[in-house]
Amino acid sequence: MSQLIVIAKITAKSDQVDRVKSALLKLIEPTRQEDGCIQYDLHQDNEQPSVFVFYERWESTALLQKHMRSEHIKTYVAETEGALESFAINQMNKI
């Protein structure tokens, strides 16, 4: 099976950008240490700083699902409660 590509788009409320960015940055190192994580890169839009995108590559859907149940994801959810405008995840395969 090919690698699973994930695009996660997070839009912070305009008055919560720093709070959301801080919480997102805390995800990077522990996630990169997880089994199955090949790539986990955070980006911030140059013209709309409230928009963040993670580009991720995972070995499998099962390992991505394990990541989504991790303690650092639970902490992120708690830290950003009420601070997000939107959150979308797209799972893709390279063609």
Salt bridges, closest charged atoms under 4 A:
GLU29 OE2 - ARG32 NH1 3.67
GLU34 OE2 - HIS67 ND1 2.70
GLU34 OE2 - HIS72 NE2 2.72
ASP41 OD1 - ARG32 NH2 3.05
GLU71 OE2 - LYS74 NZ 3.45
GLU79 OE2 - LYS26 NZ 3.16
